[in-house]
Amino acid sequence: MRLWRFRSAVVLVCSVLLAGGCASAETEGTDLAIDPGSVLDRLIDDDVVERLLRVAGPASIFAFEDETYYEFPNRGFSLLVDKNRRVTTIHYYLTPVEKYEPFAGVLPRPLSTPVSREEIVTQLGTPTLSGGNTASNVDGKLDPRTWIRYDHPTHSLHVMFSEDGRPDLVTLMTPEVAP
């Protein structure tokens, strides 16, 4: 995963209220009216992406090299936009981590709200790739978490598990950015 890169870098942070922010009736409650997964592989100024940004409310935007991160910590997800202004990655945080609240919306289909690795494998079958319990890319320390990934022609679905085996991060990405 490439999310770690901006956390270790000095980046310019700005918090913005996008396209009307939280004033819309669509933002009431904890669930989003739009599935963040529906914006994968769309341009940032696409109508569907703009609606998600408006519904999700304030975003923290981090620019790093040729990528831009749109973070919605109070909604439990983030978007990664490439140099061509295309959404290439969506992170869904299932457990509280750093500044993120757990994602309360619907996860990418066909993944329902998973409680274990075994349940995901039962739902989706044998993963394309799996790994983990290796040295971290960030600090070199052993990261005991494990992961599984399912590759499809239009996207890859990556699930990271906490030390106790519960899913804590789901990542939906375009095939060309899958590690």
C-alpha positions as CSV (number, residue, x, y, z in Angstrom):
1,M,0.0,0.0,0.0
2,R,1.1,3.5,-0.7
3,L,-0.7,5.4,2.0
4,W,2.3,5.4,4.3
5,R,4.3,7.6,2.0
6,F,2.7,10.9,2.9
7,R,2.6,10.2,6.7
8,S,6.4,10.3,6.8
9,A,6.8,13.3,4.6
10,V,6.5,16.9,5.2
11,V,3.3,17.9,3.4
12,L,1.2,20.9,3.0
13,V,-2.1,20.4,4.8
14,C,-5.2,22.3,4.1
15,S,-8.7,21.7,5.3
16,V,-11.4,22.8,2.9
17,L,-15.1,22.8,2.7
18,L,-15.8,21.3,-0.7
19,A,-18.8,22.2,-2.8
20,G,-21.1,23.3,0.0
21,G,-19.8,21.0,2.6
22,C,-22.1,19.6,5.3
23,A,-25.1,21.9,4.8
24,S,-26.9,19.4,2.6
25,A,-29.6,17.2,3.9
26,E,-27.7,14.3,2.3
27,T,-25.2,14.5,5.1
28,E,-27.5,13.9,8.0
29,G,-26.7,10.7,10.0
30,T,-23.6,8.7,9.9
31,D,-24.0,6.9,6.6
32,L,-23.1,8.4,3.3
33,A,-25.8,8.7,0.6
34,I,-23.1,7.6,-2.0
35,D,-20.9,4.6,-1.9
36,P,-17.3,5.9,-2.0
37,G,-16.4,2.8,-4.2
38,S,-18.5,4.3,-7.0
39,V,-15.8,7.0,-7.6
40,L,-13.0,4.6,-8.3
41,D,-11.3,5.3,-11.7
42,R,-13.3,8.5,-12.2
43,L,-11.8,12.0,-12.6
44,I,-11.9,14.2,-9.6
45,D,-14.3,16.7,-11.4
46,D,-16.7,13.9,-12.4
47,D,-20.3,14.6,-11.2
48,V,-20.3,11.4,-9.0
49,V,-17.0,12.3,-7.4
50,E,-18.1,15.9,-6.8
51,R,-21.3,14.7,-5.2
52,L,-19.4,12.4,-2.9
53,L,-17.0,15.2,-1.9
54,R,-20.0,17.5,-1.2
55,V,-21.9,14.8,0.8
56,A,-18.8,13.7,2.8
57,G,-18.1,17.2,4.0
58,P,-14.8,18.8,4.9
59,A,-11.7,17.1,3.5
60,S,-8.1,17.4,4.6
61,I,-6.1,17.5,1.4
62,F,-2.5,16.3,1.3
63,A,-0.4,16.8,-1.8
64,F,2.7,14.5,-2.2
65,E,4.7,14.2,-5.4
66,D,2.1,13.5,-8.2
67,E,-0.7,12.3,-5.9
68,T,-3.3,14.0,-3.8
69,Y,-5.0,12.5,-0.8
70,Y,-8.5,13.6,0.2
71,E,-9.1,12.5,3.8
72,F,-12.4,12.2,5.5
73,P,-11.5,11.1,9.0
74,N,-14.9,11.7,10.5
75,R,-16.4,9.5,7.8
76,G,-13.7,6.8,8.0
77,F,-12.4,6.9,4.4
78,S,-9.9,8.5,2.1
79,L,-9.3,8.9,-1.6
80,L,-6.1,8.9,-3.5
81,V,-6.0,10.9,-6.8
82,D,-3.2,10.5,-9.3
83,K,-1.4,13.1,-11.4
84,N,-4.1,12.7,-14.1
85,R,-6.7,13.7,-11.6
86,R,-8.2,10.2,-11.4
87,V,-9.3,8.4,-8.2
88,T,-7.1,5.4,-8.0
89,T,-7.5,4.2,-4.4
90,I,-10.1,4.3,-1.7
91,H,-9.3,3.4,1.9
92,Y,-12.1,2.3,4.3
93,Y,-11.0,2.4,8.0
94,L,-13.0,-0.2,9.9
95,T,-11.5,0.4,13.3
96,P,-10.4,3.7,14.9
97,V,-6.9,4.5,13.8
98,E,-5.0,7.7,14.2
99,K,-7.5,10.4,13.5
100,Y,-10.0,8.1,11.6
101,E,-13.4,7.1,12.9
102,P,-14.7,3.7,11.7
103,F,-16.4,3.7,8.3
104,A,-20.1,3.4,8.9
105,G,-21.2,3.0,5.3
106,V,-21.6,0.1,3.0
107,L,-18.3,-1.6,2.0
108,P,-17.5,-2.5,-1.7
109,R,-19.6,-5.3,-3.1
110,P,-19.6,-8.2,-2.7
111,L,-17.9,-7.6,0.7
112,S,-20.4,-7.3,3.5
113,T,-19.4,-6.2,7.0
114,P,-16.6,-8.7,7.6
115,V,-15.7,-9.9,11.1
116,S,-12.8,-12.3,10.2
117,R,-10.5,-13.4,7.5
118,E,-12.3,-16.8,7.4
119,E,-15.6,-15.0,6.7
120,I,-14.1,-13.0,3.9
121,V,-12.6,-16.1,2.3
122,T,-15.9,-17.9,2.6
123,Q,-17.6,-14.9,0.9
124,L,-15.1,-14.2,-1.8
125,G,-13.1,-17.5,-2.3
126,T,-9.3,-18.0,-2.3
127,P,-7.5,-14.6,-2.5
128,T,-5.2,-13.8,-5.4
129,L,-2.4,-12.8,-3.0
130,S,-1.8,-12.8,0.7
131,G,1.0,-11.8,3.0
132,G,2.0,-9.8,6.0
133,N,3.8,-10.3,9.3
134,T,6.8,-8.6,7.7
135,A,9.0,-5.5,8.3
136,S,7.2,-2.2,7.9
137,N,7.9,0.0,4.8
138,V,7.8,3.0,7.1
139,D,10.1,2.2,10.0
140,G,11.5,-1.3,9.4
141,K,9.9,-2.7,12.5
142,L,8.0,-6.0,12.3
143,D,4.4,-5.4,11.4
144,P,2.4,-8.4,12.7
145,R,-0.7,-7.6,10.6
146,T,-1.6,-9.8,7.7
147,W,-3.5,-9.1,4.5
148,I,-5.3,-10.7,1.5
149,R,-6.0,-9.3,-1.9
150,Y,-8.5,-10.1,-4.7
151,D,-7.6,-8.9,-8.2
152,H,-10.3,-8.3,-10.8
153,P,-10.0,-6.8,-14.3
154,T,-11.3,-3.4,-13.1
155,H,-10.1,-3.2,-9.5
156,S,-8.3,-4.9,-6.7
157,L,-9.7,-5.4,-3.2
158,H,-7.2,-5.5,-0.3
159,V,-8.1,-6.3,3.3
160,M,-5.6,-5.7,6.1
161,F,-6.1,-7.5,9.4
162,S,-5.2,-6.3,12.9
163,E,-3.0,-8.3,15.2
164,D,-6.1,-10.0,16.7
165,G,-7.2,-11.1,13.2
166,R,-10.1,-8.7,12.6
167,P,-10.3,-6.7,9.4
168,D,-9.3,-3.1,10.1
169,L,-8.6,-1.5,6.6
170,V,-10.2,-2.3,3.3
171,T,-8.6,-0.8,0.2
172,L,-10.2,-0.6,-3.2
173,M,-7.8,0.3,-6.0
174,T,-7.4,0.3,-9.8
175,P,-5.3,-2.6,-11.1
176,E,-2.3,-0.5,-12.1
177,V,-1.7,0.9,-8.5
178,A,-2.1,-2.5,-6.8
179,P,1.3,-3.3,-5.1
